[in-house]
Amino acid sequence: MKKLTAKFTTILLILLSTGIFAQNDKGIDFKELDKYLEKALKEWRIPGMAVAVVQGDSIAFAKGYGIRKFGSSGKVDTKTLFAVASNTKSFTSAALSQLVDEGKLNWDDKVTDYLPWFKMYNNYVTGEMTVRDLLCHRSGLKTFSGDLLWYETNYSQDEVIKRARYLKPEYGFRAHFGYSNIMFSAAGRIIPEITNLTWQDYIKTHFFKPLGMNESLLSVKELKGKTNIAMPHHVAEGKDPLPIKYMQWDNVAPAAAIISNVEDMSKWLILQMNNGVYHGDTILSPEQVYEMHSTQTPDNLNPGWAKYFPGKHFNTYGLGWSLFDYKGVKVVGHGGGADGMISQTMFVPEKKFGIVVLTNSVNYLPAALMYYVLDDYFGKPEKDWSGFFLRVKNYMDNLDKQDREKAEKERNPNTKPALPLKEYCGTYGGKLYGNAEVRLENGHLVLDFLPSDVLIGDLSHWQYETFKIKLRNSPTLPEGTVNFIIGTDGKPEELKVKIPNPDFFFEELEFKRVLK
């Protein structure tokens, strides 16, 4: 047995020394990548895109593709600004990590130690919620719960956070991954309580300035006077891309407000994958970088998806970063989704390479490019990832179409509202969202979400007491439904609004009739 063990050990040492067990780190073929990007841009009908690849402590590849705005001639380059949306979250975590290093904060401090007015639906959860919990999506809320509170509303950041107390949890506390923008906003709100600096000022002075992220912005308001800006687009089937306006993110800024370009975001990745050191300057401690890049909340792979990713075995979430394994290495990254813009950052710490992808339409291409670059680095792309994700998109679009056709087939078109339309008019309210007003305009009903200046929907009768709703100023959102509930007095006493959009974060809202 000893001889066999010794023989096995000898063979193992030989294999390791000859590199047979080592990965084939071929590196990235930038000429082929460039061709692939040109082809993918056309396949996805994306107006514009910018991509950068970082290696070691520098940018190895950076290029812009397409145009900033459909119908114009302005081309995307490496300095073109895009909304990076949820890639903002890693900045908020990093800011808090600096306060941990300074002894002003601990990851496991209670949130109420800094925000005594913070409350959740459950009193126990309110008292036990920690700073760490806010940053790793384990509050018990379902993914995107409550996002309509800040989406195009006039509520302040504090008001949005305070209204989260009315959100019913979907899971047990710390029992399940549930992506929450509002919890990240609460985390960012702690920074001014400790530093007397706004979140915006802190990010600017502690990260943008030392990293030389001179073009990056912290609010849509700062776009005024800028010209090299990619406009967001809505791309409907069979139609040209439609430019739309930037959405205001100020009331959830620590979760999603940053606007940047591939050059600046590359600097952020270089800092992260070099353990907090940027060109010789230590900005984040290695200990806190390790903490942010370590698993905090499991987020298991969907079994239906797992078979398409043979090199991937698990997903988890750290503190402001998504984590997974791929072909034997840890991958750190994050996606960002705004109205009309999708982005992706990714890097492999032990290999010190990564990618930034910024696009100005809603699409799956940034994720596809992440896997293409990973495959290319380790040898050869296993599949046409752009083509694969495009087939997935088409499949999902077809499912949506089938659902709409099924609903149309099953509805009863020979019904009419039980009451004259004027009887449905009035104010409906709720503790969570606030008030909404139903009124008559030109013979049809209109639903006006009063916390917002722009969310107004036109209603058309569908069947029985259900109406279809189409939001006037939000072309990226599909039709939803408004269901009126008639009370025992024969009058509408409640309405429920549902906008089933898989690409964004609307949920069902309930409003009770407000009697005057």
WOVENMO-V506687 format. One record per residue. N is the residue number from 1. RES is the residue in one small letter. PSI is psi in whole degrees, 0 to 359 (* if undefined). OMEGA is omega in degrees with one decimal (999 if undefined). Layout:
BEGIN
[[N RES PSI OMEGA] [N RES PSI OMEGA]]
END
This chain:
BEGIN
[[1 m 320 179.8] [2 k 320 179.1] [3 k 320 -179.3] [4 l 318 179.3] [5 t 316 179.1] [6 a 320 179.5] [7 k 318 179.7] [8 f 319 -179.9] [9 t 318 179.1] [10 t 314 179.8] [11 i 319 -179.3] [12 l 316 179.9] [13 l 322 178.7] [14 i 315 -179.8] [15 l 317 -179.4] [16 l 318 -177.0] [17 s 331 179.6] [18 t 354 175.2] [19 g 10 -179.0] [20 i 327 179.3] [21 f 351 -176.6] [22 a 156 177.5] [23 q 153 176.8] [24 n 88 -178.7] [25 d 75 -176.5] [26 k 331 -173.8] [27 g 176 -173.6] [28 i 131 176.9] [29 d 100 -173.0] [30 f 332 177.0] [31 k 315 178.5] [32 e 323 177.7] [33 l 316 179.6] [34 d 314 177.8] [35 k 318 -178.5] [36 y 320 -179.8] [37 l 317 178.0] [38 e 315 -179.1] [39 k 315 -177.1] [40 a 322 179.7] [41 l 317 179.9] [42 k 319 -178.4] [43 e 322 -176.9] [44 w 354 -179.0] [45 r 41 178.5] [46 i 128 179.6] [47 p 311 -176.2] [48 g 156 -176.6] [49 m 148 172.1] [50 a 140 -176.3] [51 v 139 173.9] [52 a 144 174.0] [53 v 130 178.9] [54 v 143 175.7] [55 q 132 -179.4] [56 g 245 -178.8] [57 d 27 -178.5] [58 s 169 176.7] [59 i 121 -178.0] [60 a 335 -178.3] [61 f 136 175.4] [62 a 134 -178.3] [63 k 149 173.7] [64 g 151 -178.6] [65 y 143 174.8] [66 g 203 -173.5] [67 i 156 -178.2] [68 r 327 -177.2] [69 k 129 -179.4] [70 f 134 -179.0] [71 g 355 178.3] [72 s 172 -176.2] [73 s 355 -177.2] [74 g 120 -176.4] [75 k 150 174.8] [76 v 135 171.9] [77 d 189 -174.1] [78 t 351 177.8] [79 k 1 -179.9] [80 t 133 -177.1] [81 l 136 175.0] [82 f 154 169.4] [83 a 125 178.9] [84 v 357 171.1] [85 a 240 -170.6] [86 s 353 169.7] [87 n 347 173.6] [88 t 330 -172.0] [89 k 324 -179.4] [90 s 332 176.4] [91 f 320 179.2] [92 t 317 177.2] [93 s 318 -179.1] [94 a 322 177.8] [95 a 315 179.1] [96 l 328 178.7] [97 s 326 176.3] [98 q 322 178.2] [99 l 328 174.4] [100 v 314 -179.8] [101 d 329 179.6] [102 e 358 179.6] [103 g 15 -178.7] [104 k 355 -174.3] [105 l 149 169.3] [106 n 145 -179.0] [107 w 327 -174.8] [108 d 17 170.3] [109 d 149 176.5] [110 k 140 179.3] [111 v 322 -177.6] [112 t 346 173.4] [113 d 333 -177.3] [114 y 328 178.2] [115 l 80 -175.3] [116 p 342 179.4] [117 w 357 -179.2] [118 f 131 179.1] [119 k 147 172.7] [120 m 175 -177.1] [121 y 325 -178.4] [122 n 130 -177.0] [123 n 324 178.7] [124 y 315 180.0] [125 v 321 177.4] [126 t 312 -176.1] [127 g 334 -175.5] [128 e 347 -177.2] [129 m 127 -179.7] [130 t 169 175.7] [131 v 318 178.2] [132 r 316 -179.5] [133 d 321 -178.7] [134 l 329 -170.1] [135 l 359 -176.0] [136 c 18 168.5] [137 h 51 177.2] [138 r 35 -177.6] [139 s 344 -173.8] [140 g 347 177.4] [141 l 148 176.3] [142 k 163 -177.6] [143 t 131 179.0] [144 f 12 179.7] [145 s 128 175.6] [146 g 3 -176.0] [147 d 338 176.8] [148 l 344 177.5] [149 l 327 -177.9] [150 w 344 -175.8] [151 y 105 177.8] [152 e 31 177.0] [153 t 169 177.4] [154 n 5 178.4] [155 y 141 175.4] [156 s 169 177.5] [157 q 315 -179.6] [158 d 321 -178.9] [159 e 321 177.2] [160 v 313 -179.7] [161 i 318 -178.9] [162 k 324 -179.2] [163 r 348 177.7] [164 a 342 179.0] [165 r 340 -178.7] [166 y 1 178.9] [167 l 119 179.2] [168 k 133 -179.4] [169 p 151 177.2] [170 e 331 -175.4] [171 y 173 172.5] [172 g 153 179.2] [173 f 127 -178.8] [174 r 18 -175.7] [175 a 344 -171.5] [176 h 151 175.3] [177 f 128 175.0] [178 g 107 -171.6] [179 y 124 -174.5] [180 s 112 173.9] [181 n 323 -176.5] [182 i 322 178.4] [183 m 323 176.5] [184 f 324 176.3] [185 s 320 177.1] [186 a 322 177.9] [187 a 316 178.7] [188 g 332 -179.6] [189 r 341 178.3] [190 i 330 -175.2] [191 i 310 178.8] [192 p 335 177.6] [193 e 331 -178.1] [194 i 321 -169.9] [195 t 346 -172.7] [196 n 17 173.0] [197 l 142 172.8] [198 t 160 176.2] [199 w 317 -178.7] [200 q 313 -179.4] [201 d 323 -179.9] [202 y 312 -179.2] [203 i 320 -178.0] [204 k 314 -175.1] [205 t 329 -174.7] [206 h 342 -179.0] [207 f 305 -176.8] [208 f 314 -176.7] [209 k 308 -178.3] [210 p 334 179.1] [211 l 352 -177.0] [212 g 31 176.9] [213 m 66 -168.2] [214 n 340 -178.5] [215 e 347 -173.0] [216 s 147 -175.8] [217 l 164 -177.2] [218 l 9 178.2] [219 s 149 174.2] [220 v 330 179.6] [221 k 333 -178.5] [222 e 355 178.3] [223 l 341 -178.4] [224 k 127 -179.7] [225 g 349 178.0] [226 k 145 -179.3] [227 t 329 -177.3] [228 n 69 -173.8] [229 i 129 172.1] [230 a 127 177.9] [231 m 141 175.5] [232 p 153 -178.1] [233 h 149 168.5] [234 h 127 -178.6] [235 v 104 178.7] [236 a 152 -178.1] [237 e 127 176.3] [238 g 6 -178.7] [239 k 158 175.9] [240 d 152 175.3] [241 p 137 -178.5] [242 l 114 176.3] [243 p 137 177.9] [244 i 170 -177.4] [245 k 159 172.8] [246 y 139 176.6] [247 m 144 -179.9] [248 q 125 -176.5] [249 w 7 -170.9] [250 d 326 -176.5] [251 n 5 171.2] [252 v 35 -170.8] [253 a 314 -176.6] [254 p 348 179.1] [255 a 337 -166.9] [256 a 13 -166.5] [257 a 342 -168.7] [258 i 138 173.6] [259 i 128 -172.2] [260 s 187 176.4] [261 n 174 -173.7] [262 v 332 177.6] [263 e 312 -179.4] [264 d 317 -179.0] [265 m 333 175.1] [266 s 322 177.8] [267 k 323 178.1] [268 w 318 179.4] [269 l 321 178.5] [270 i 317 176.6] [271 l 313 -175.0] [272 q 316 -173.8] [273 m 358 173.8] [274 n 33 173.9] [275 n 37 174.5] [276 g 7 -179.3] [277 v 130 177.9] [278 y 112 179.6] [279 h 46 175.5] [280 g 347 180.0] [281 d 127 178.0] [282 t 111 -177.9] [283 i 326 174.9] [284 l 144 179.7] [285 s 146 177.6] [286 p 326 -179.4] [287 e 317 -178.3] [288 q 328 173.6] [289 v 316 177.7] [290 y 317 -179.0] [291 e 317 -178.9] [292 m 330 -178.5] [293 h 13 -179.7] [294 s 150 -178.1] [295 t 128 174.1] [296 q 320 -177.9] [297 t 123 176.0] [298 p 147 175.1] [299 d 85 -167.8] [300 n 148 175.3] [301 l 138 172.9] [302 n 126 -177.5] [303 p 325 180.0] [304 g 332 -179.7] [305 w 330 -169.7] [306 a 324 -176.1] [307 k 339 179.9] [308 y 354 -177.3] [309 f 73 -174.6] [310 p 339 179.8] [311 g 5 -173.9] [312 k 136 -174.2] [313 h 338 -180.0] [314 f 155 170.5] [315 n 140 170.4] [316 t 176 176.4] [317 y 135 177.2] [318 g 230 176.1] [319 l 91 -178.2] [320 g 6 179.9] [321 w 142 169.6] [322 s 144 -176.7] [323 l 140 171.9] [324 f 167 176.3] [325 d 152 176.8] [326 y 117 179.1] [327 k 40 173.3] [328 g 4 178.1] [329 v 156 175.2] [330 k 135 178.5] [331 v 133 179.6] [332 v 136 -179.9] [333 g 188 176.3] [334 h 149 173.8] [335 g 163 176.6] [336 g 132 -179.9] [337 g 121 174.3] [338 a 172 173.5] [339 d 112 175.2] [340 g 12 178.2] [341 m 137 176.2] [342 i 139 -179.5] [343 s 164 178.7] [344 q 134 168.1] [345 t 149 179.9] [346 m 143 171.5] [347 f 157 177.6] [348 v 104 -173.3] [349 p 315 -173.5] [350 e 341 177.2] [351 k 349 177.9] [352 k 53 170.1] [353 f 155 -179.4] [354 g 181 -176.2] [355 i 147 172.0] [356 v 129 177.8] [357 v 125 178.9] [358 l 129 -179.4] [359 t 158 -179.2] [360 n 43 167.7] [361 s 171 178.1] [362 v 119 -174.5] [363 n 172 179.1] [364 y 5 -173.2] [365 l 319 -179.9] [366 p 321 177.3] [367 a 319 178.7] [368 a 318 -179.1] [369 l 328 176.4] [370 m 313 -179.4] [371 y 326 177.0] [372 y 314 -178.7] [373 v 321 177.0] [374 l 312 178.9] [375 d 316 -177.0] [376 d 321 -179.5] [377 y 320 -174.6] [378 f 10 175.9] [379 g 279 -176.7] [380 k 136 178.0] [381 p 128 -178.2] [382 e 334 -178.2] [383 k 169 174.2] [384 d 92 -173.4] [385 w 324 177.3] [386 s 314 178.5] [387 g 322 179.2] [388 f 310 -178.9] [389 f 331 176.2] [390 l 321 175.9] [391 r 322 177.1] [392 v 315 179.0] [393 k 313 -179.7] [394 n 323 177.3] [395 y 315 179.8] [396 m 320 177.3] [397 d 322 179.4] [398 n 322 176.4] [399 l 318 177.7] [400 d 318 179.3] [401 k 318 178.3] [402 q 320 178.2] [403 d 318 178.9] [404 r 318 179.4] [405 e 322 178.5] [406 k 316 179.2] [407 a 319 179.6] [408 e 321 -179.3] [409 k 325 -175.2] [410 e 344 -177.4] [411 r 157 178.3] [412 n 102 -176.2] [413 p 350 -176.2] [414 n 32 177.1] [415 t 166 175.8] [416 k 162 -179.9] [417 p 146 -178.3] [418 a 339 -174.5] [419 l 159 170.3] [420 p 146 -174.3] [421 l 326 -178.1] [422 k 337 -179.6] [423 e 340 179.6] [424 y 347 -176.1] [425 c 150 178.8] [426 g 185 179.9] [427 t 132 177.8] [428 y 140 -174.2] [429 g 170 177.1] [430 g 155 -178.2] [431 k 326 -175.8] [432 l 299 -170.7] [433 y 333 -173.6] [434 g 208 -173.1] [435 n 153 171.2] [436 a 146 -177.1] [437 e 132 173.2] [438 v 129 -180.0] [439 r 165 177.2] [440 l 132 174.0] [441 e 118 178.0] [442 n 39 173.6] [443 g 2 176.3] [444 h 160 -177.4] [445 l 146 177.2] [446 v 138 176.4] [447 l 120 -177.2] [448 d 114 176.9] [449 f 104 -168.5] [450 l 331 175.9] [451 p 354 -178.3] [452 s 147 176.0] [453 d 347 -172.6] [454 v 342 -177.8] [455 l 92 178.1] [456 i 131 -177.0] [457 g 139 175.3] [458 d 132 -177.3] [459 l 140 173.4] [460 s 139 -174.8] [461 h 135 -179.3] [462 w 298 173.9] [463 q 149 179.2] [464 y 240 -179.4] [465 e 21 -179.7] [466 t 134 178.9] [467 f 147 169.9] [468 k 147 176.5] [469 i 132 173.9] [470 k 119 -178.8] [471 l 129 -174.0] [472 r 317 -168.9] [473 n 16 -177.6] [474 s 77 -176.8] [475 p 342 -179.2] [476 t 345 -176.5] [477 l 137 -178.0] [478 p 177 174.9] [479 e 145 174.3] [480 g 196 179.0] [481 t 149 171.4] [482 v 120 -177.6] [483 n 119 177.1] [484 f 138 177.3] [485 i 123 -178.2] [486 i 133 -179.6] [487 g 180 -178.4] [488 t 343 177.8] [489 d 6 178.5] [490 g 9 179.9] [491 k 151 174.6] [492 p 128 -179.6] [493 e 349 -176.7] [494 e 153 170.5] [495 l 148 178.7] [496 k 130 -178.4] [497 v 131 177.8] [498 k 126 177.7] [499 i 98 -172.6] [500 p 89 -177.1] [501 n 111 -178.0] [502 p 341 -176.9] [503 d 352 -178.9] [504 f 213 -164.3] [505 f 33 175.7] [506 f 150 178.3] [507 e 175 -179.4] [508 e 133 176.6] [509 l 141 179.8] [510 e 132 179.5] [511 f 134 175.5] [512 k 146 179.1] [513 r 131 177.7] [514 v 115 -178.2] [515 l 139 179.2] [516 k * 999]]
END
